């Protein structure tokens, strides 16, 4: 392993400093208790500072307190052994003040004229001059990122949302140190470890960005916490320092960060758990240095500056509600003030810390108050309390920059006029009669930067970058860069990502057309559209914008746009590949809309299915003590370390794949030498793994915490996919139909699942009878509504006065016949095959029957058993009386269908009854807006699941397995296709556009249920049942799908022995497909549930 004895912390470590009475966490919505604790601590510190720890001798002969013989000699009444803080009566005599501050005539330390003039005893310079400078304030722009805002429900800001082109450094705030192991962890369980990687990923957009992890923070050192003593424990023990250094290096190696920022608040400070030896011990560590004398006096700045690159001065939070307990009192003042910043900086000049070692802090927030007298609004006026909480930050006395800008924007017409205090370089304003706030903008930023440049500061820091608004107005004002973009948006605008760079098995390169022709060049298939600012008509979204094209025969799954308009956070989901992106988005997908991203970007993502299945039977060995492949495995690759625990005595991990299958990967080798600047795989290779060491020990690890890449060439033999090219609808008509039956339909046999599995073939789209047998023996009958079928698509998509009323003019088809690829691709109507497609209702026409069964039985649907509902049941007699009864004349009900040319002549308007209106709401000739075309076999499976039936009856399953064992390949494929189509149905249901249709259909259904509740007395109570039924029903559909897949896998595995399958390729593929999907049943989710 890499030796770490050369530390102590000479790791290009940055040092951050705390503000004058500052807050390191002033912005977190959920963590404002720490802010209040900090404010209380400041009050205590200020009171102690005011008292000067004044244990002077009691009144002498003249009745005054003081030091020396006059007060502590004859006649002294108390504390007669007291010594002065400095000067002739101190111990030792003529003791100097910390930080070379002035020692007053009376033996007190300070920096104002009361201490530095007159009979001052030592260091009597009131305003020391700075040592030589040599930098510019914007040479370094260090942004802090509050990781907890990744999960915020209000103004959520992920790492990819940050304007990284406006920063040179980014500090992750905050990570914690485990008190026992000294491992680096997130600050709490609610903050996921993935945020570490999210920040690391920013280097993809800006390779020059320096990334630091900030350890500690104010809350970390809170009194009464297990973490308060951690920094001191590390500092005072060499073994603890070694342990911590090793863990820190491991963290930096794992995530590729460039350094660490230690935020210890504060060593030596008695009110923060500090100990006297902290100051001496801290010399070997980088440090957090406050600019207030109260805390800074504990720092040996000359000794510590040798070990750091620079010091961040958090020069804000100089005033706040805590001033009510200070000698200053409850008066409003700017929380940032250039006059006071200058005085704070002089503490560093006094000990010869040059400005070139300092970075000036800027707060992207303001401190706010409620005025005691609304007529008195200038600094110095009294405040009654903190201001009203912000809409997102939710804490009195504090507003983020984006909240301040929102207030200014909403109150422009009310005459709000911000006041510029030019001397203090701060702005303040009042609103809502008695609300007052101070803050920075471009003018005050410019003033502070000019002063810092004149002095020679070397950088600036921001608390915090995630507090900016979505236009980055604060970053732009500070840096002068008006063309800032988030990391996500940068990646989007860099153009399409080659799929071959991600997974060579996908083949070729995808691209986006330069023009809006909507056509791909020969040999490529259109997988989506980027609207790119074009106002796309809803009549045909698929012909709009630029085409996104991928090579014919690619093995990607379904593609979709991720991210919505406004504050976009377009991110690909697990198992997806980013193919392209833009700020506009397009189709198909969740972000299909005309709203452009104001911040962030949208991502066009496709599922990468092939590599997972390629390496499905491979694994890494689990430990360095058990690091050999098994007898039935072959070694494909080797890594010296995995997880950061390898040593010279225990190392080596092997990547092993099953021998009974073609080796999926060949020619695996590590890329990266020396500083590992060149560490990428070729475009014909796939990256299997990355780490710092590769296949060598720590002495040859990458420098600068970079990683080597393990690159492999996919084996073309192993890439041969299991193909399912049988259409069960075409091959056997009784296997695929929409399952309702017509007047002459007869009940089919029941399977051992005790469910209605099959009926005689009937005509899709026709008006058919639906029967519900009630416990009384009565039968409730109603009819489905006729609708245009897939073979009548020419009517479906007519323009002009025809039936062009569907939301999306096209349908969903499988992009390939790969058995393990359940993706569906949207195709426009002209690209759809002429056969095998059906018109799809999102909520199937079978659904009302399941609902009504619950209404009259009081039992909610369930796969393992029905549960009693809480709502009152409907009486069967009432259902019989009200379901087909016409609403009373004169009741105004909504109209949701239209009569247009081209309708089937047999179509008639729905009856004004609950049954007919509900069935029309699901979709018919006059209400086609929420209908789609979809492959018949997928629609069949979906319909069965919505009926809570199994998509394949037990006798059919037995028949196909028996035939497959006898050598019938198509029978094996039928089983595979049905299981695949379960996943395809859910992929369709969870598609972004389909979810829009689901919402609209649900609104229509809910409206009809409400009509029944309000206007049909016999059905009163049905709305409460509906509200309780729907979430349970959706979960039942999911559980039915999962159980079906698992049952199919169990049945096939039991009846197709591995020894038999080994002799037949199609049986091997059958076992593989069943096992593949059984392992993915947790992916079956109804996203809108």
Beta strands, then each sheet from edge to edge (+ up, - down):
strand 1: 15-16
strand 2: 102-103
strand 3: 109-110
strand 4: 141-146
strand 5: 169-177
strand 6: 184-186
strand 7: 210-216
strand 8: 259-263
strand 9: 311-313
strand 10: 358-363
strand 11: 365-371
strand 12: 383-386
strand 13: 398-400
strand 14: 419-421
strand 15: 426-431
strand 16: 435-439
strand 17: 459-463
strand 18: 511-512
strand 19: 524-530
strand 20: 546-551
strand 21: 556-562
strand 22: 566-567
strand 23: 576-582
strand 24: 586-587
strand 25: 597-599
strand 26: 602-608
strand 27: 618-620
strand 28: 633-639
strand 29: 653-658
strand 30: 665-671
strand 31: 686-691
strand 32: 708-714
strand 33: 769-773
strand 34: 779-783
strand 35: 810-813
strand 36: 825-828
strand 37: 837-841
strand 38: 859-860
strand 39: 867-868
strand 40: 931-935
sheet 1: 1+ 9+ 10+ 17+ 4+ 5+ 6-
sheet 2: 1+ 9+ 10+ 17+ 4+ 5+ 7+ 8+
sheet 3: 2+ 3-
sheet 4: 12+ 11- 13+
sheet 5: 12+ 11- 16+ 15- 14+
sheet 6: 18+ 20- 19+ 24-
sheet 7: 21+ 26- 23+
sheet 8: 22+ 25+
sheet 9: 27+ 29- 28+
sheet 10: 30+ 32- 31+
sheet 11: 33+ 34-
sheet 12: 36+ 35- 40- 37+
sheet 13: 38+ 39-
end
